[in-house]
Amino acid sequence: MSIAYLTRRERFSAAHRLFLSELSDEENYKLYGQCSHSNWHGHNYELFVTVRGEVNPRTGYVLNLKTLSKILKEKVIDKLDHRNLNLDVDFLMGKVPSTENLAIAIWVSIEDDIKALGAELSCIKVQESENNYIEYRGE
């Protein structure tokens, strides 16, 4: 049995504001800094989805990349790209749209689809800027 890790990269742009409604603007600024600005701010994100699975001896694939790309487009990118993460994204409603929460929400959104293809999610990496990224491994 040969196990391999396959990663697909996607990109999207989105705006958000990090804040807790129960805190004042001053308290939010102390907690989140510029990210709590009341007029939002945006990022050009990169998403890396890594799946783990047995290499099919017939096809040579862990899974078909076109299928993975379609799942990511429909379940994630179409919902996030050029959207407001606080207001427009169903799987982030009621959550502070931090990069950590975004990675976890993406995992939850696609985990069953990946399992149905005979693979498993290994890592969701969301890069918010050239200096900051988060990795979530389902733990």
HELIX and SHEET records of a PDB file:
HELIX    1   1 ASP A   25  TYR A   32  1                                   8    
HELIX    2   2 GLY A   33  SER A   36  5                                   4    
HELIX    3   3 LEU A   65  LEU A   72  1                                   8    
HELIX    4   4 LYS A   73  ILE A   77  3                                   5    
HELIX    5   5 ASP A   78  LEU A   80  1                                   3    
HELIX    6   6 ASP A   90  LEU A   92  5                                   3    
HELIX    7   7 THR A   99  ALA A  116  1                                  18    
SHEET    1   A 5 ARG A  83  ASN A  84  0                                        
SHEET    2   A 5 ILE A   3  HIS A  16  1                                        
SHEET    3   A 5 HIS A  41  GLU A  54 -1                                        
SHEET    4   A 5 GLU A 120  GLN A 127 -1                                        
SHEET    5   A 5 TYR A 133  TYR A 136 -1                                        
END                                                                             
